[in-house]
Amino acid sequence: MKKILHVLLLSVGSIMILTMTAGLTMAEPQATVPAKSESGKAGIQNDSTVQLEYRLTDEKGTVLDTNEGGDPLIYTHGQGQIIPGLEKALGGLHVGDTKHVVVPSDEAYGPIRPEAFVEVPKERIPENLQTVGAHLVAQGQNGQTRHAFVKEIKEKTIVLDTNHPLAGKTLTFDVKVLGVELPQAKQ
């Protein structure tokens, strides 16, 4: 079980930033108004390249992912590259700012979708992965990577959960803005 948990935690970090759940639609990016700090520098705005240090925890305070002491997370603000609730909360922040952000599931990876549970014949799942909690990675018809977790094992079938591992969860981020590169003026 520890091995499965470690695999889950290692995969959550890379999954968290990417929106990989099929059928989850992202909210339209919110326009942000450039804020000026006392030094006169503009804050995070749409199309800014942002560097963040973050720690992600769940409702119980368990650390799910962090890049503290490692490479910064780099994203372009307003492009839907991070979850909507976090992106919305970062607008206007400046280099050096820190923020505690609580993101409800509907602004993160959405609710748990019952239609994301699929039942497949046992023979389609490798025998060594026929264990509740096992993490499966497959490539969809469009070439996109798909993740699933074994939810239940029946006599002839296996129930897979294809929801994002963080679906249905309220997420808490503690972030520090390490860098903000403003968008280049349009020519």
C-alpha positions as a printed Julia matrix, in Angstrom:
187×3 Matrix{Float64}:
   0.0     0.0     0.0
   2.9     2.39    0.77
   4.27    1.83   -2.73
   0.92    2.77   -4.27
   0.66    5.86   -2.05
   4.16    6.98   -3.06
   3.31    6.5    -6.73
   0.12    8.51   -6.23
   1.91   11.35   -4.45
   4.67   11.47   -7.03
   2.15   11.57   -9.87
  -0.07   14.2    -8.23
   2.63   16.87   -8.53
   2.92   16.62  -12.26
  -0.8    16.07  -12.69
  -1.77   19.01  -10.51
  -0.59   21.71  -12.85
  -1.82   20.13  -16.04
  -5.5    19.84  -16.68
  -5.74   16.3   -17.93
  -9.2    15.22  -16.84
 -11.38   14.56  -19.87
 -14.61   16.52  -19.83
 -13.43   19.11  -17.29
 -13.91   22.53  -18.78
 -11.84   25.39  -17.57
 -13.45   28.7   -16.69
 -12.64   31.63  -18.93
  -9.58   33.41  -17.56
 -10.49   36.42  -15.49
  -9.07   39.72  -16.64
  -6.65   41.15  -14.13
  -5.92   44.8   -13.63
  -2.22   45.54  -13.43
  -1.44   46.61   -9.89
   1.52   48.83   -9.07
   3.69   48.22   -6.06
   5.29   50.99   -4.06
   8.36   50.55   -6.25
   6.22   51.29   -9.31
   6.55   47.79  -10.75
   3.46   46.2   -12.22
   2.04   43.07  -10.63
   0.89   39.82  -12.22
  -1.43   40.44  -15.16
  -2.65   38.45  -18.13
   0.19   37.11  -20.27
   2.8    37.72  -17.53
   5.31   34.91  -17.12
   5.22   34.05  -13.44
   7.61   32.05  -11.26
   6.14   30.59   -8.07
   7.21   28.64   -5.06
   4.26   26.7    -3.64
   3.1    24.17   -1.11
  -0.16   22.31   -1.77
  -2.1    20.75    1.11
  -5.47   19.05    1.41
  -8.3    19.71    3.88
  -6.42   17.79    6.6
  -3.2    19.76    6.12
  -1.38   16.86    4.44
   1.25   18.13    2.01
   0.33   16.81   -1.44
   3.02   18.59   -3.41
   5.63   21.31   -3.04
   8.5    22.78   -4.98
  10.03   24.53   -1.95
  13.8    24.38   -2.28
  13.52   23.25   -5.89
  12.83   24.74   -9.29
  10.04   27.32   -9.47
   6.73   26.62  -11.16
   6.64   28.78  -14.3
   3.36   29.57  -16.02
   1.77   32.27  -18.19
  -0.97   34.08  -16.3
  -4.42   34.09  -17.91
  -3.74   31.11  -20.17
  -5.44   28.42  -18.05
  -2.14   26.66  -17.33
  -2.91   26.36  -13.62
  -6.22   25.74  -11.86
  -8.66   28.67  -12.15
  -9.08   29.39   -8.43
  -5.34   29.74   -7.89
  -4.81   31.8   -11.03
  -7.58   34.2   -10.05
  -6.05   34.69   -6.59
  -2.6    35.54   -7.98
  -3.64   38.49  -10.16
  -1.95   41.73   -9.06
   0.66   40.11   -6.8
   4.29   41.26   -7.01
   7.7    39.63   -6.65
   8.21   38.71   -2.99
   4.48   38.59   -2.18
   3.18   35.52   -0.37
  -0.41   34.37   -0.25
  -2.48   31.65    1.4
  -5.13   30.52   -1.1
  -7.99   28.1    -0.39
  -9.45   26.77   -3.64
 -12.8    24.94   -3.55
 -13.1    21.87   -5.77
 -15.29   23.67   -8.33
 -12.4    26.1    -8.99
  -9.78   23.35   -8.94
 -10.34   19.91  -10.48
 -14.11   19.89  -10.19
 -16.44   17.55   -8.35
 -16.18   13.78   -8.48
 -18.07   12.81  -11.64
 -19.99    9.51  -11.44
 -19.67    9.06  -15.21
 -15.88    8.95  -14.78
 -16.17    5.5   -13.17
 -15.85    2.88  -15.9
 -16.12   -0.87  -15.73
 -13.75   -2.9   -17.91
 -13.2    -6.65  -18.37
 -10.49   -8.0   -16.07
  -8.43   -9.29  -18.99
  -7.85   -5.71  -20.18
  -5.93   -4.86  -16.99
  -2.47   -6.35  -16.36
  -2.65   -8.89  -13.54
  -0.07   -7.04  -11.41
  -2.35   -3.95  -11.44
  -5.51   -5.76  -10.41
  -5.33   -4.27   -6.91
  -7.6    -1.62   -5.39
  -5.76    1.7    -5.53
  -3.42    0.7    -8.37
  -2.55    3.57  -10.71
  -2.9     2.93  -14.43
  -1.59    5.16  -17.17
  -2.82    4.74  -20.72
  -2.75    6.67  -23.95
  -6.11    7.75  -25.36
  -7.07    7.64  -29.03
  -6.06   11.29  -29.39
  -2.62   10.57  -27.91
  -3.39   12.25  -24.59
  -2.17   10.49  -21.44
  -5.04    9.18  -19.3
  -4.81    8.23  -15.63
  -7.09    5.83  -13.8
  -7.15    4.2   -10.4
  -8.57    0.77   -9.61
 -11.62    1.46   -7.43
 -13.22   -1.99   -7.17
 -12.54   -5.53   -8.33
 -15.52   -7.67   -9.28
 -15.71  -11.27  -10.44
 -15.23  -10.54  -14.16
 -14.68   -6.79  -14.29
 -12.69   -4.0   -12.69
 -14.12   -0.58  -11.87
 -11.73    2.24  -12.76
 -11.94    5.8   -11.49
 -10.83    8.22  -14.2
 -11.56   11.34  -12.16
  -8.55   13.54  -11.46
  -6.98   12.35   -8.18
  -7.75   15.75   -6.64
 -11.35   15.98   -7.89
 -13.84   16.8    -5.17
 -11.16   18.22   -2.86
 -10.67   21.67   -1.45
  -7.02   22.56   -2.0
  -4.86   24.99   -0.06
  -1.85   26.66   -1.63
   0.79   28.69    0.15
   2.61   30.56   -2.58
   5.49   32.99   -2.91
   5.97   34.99   -6.1
   9.59   34.59   -7.18
   9.44   36.37  -10.52
   7.08   38.28  -12.81
   7.97   39.05  -16.41
   5.41   41.41  -17.9
   4.0    40.67  -21.35
   5.82   42.22  -24.26
   4.06   45.21  -25.85
   2.08   44.13  -28.91
   3.52   45.46  -32.11
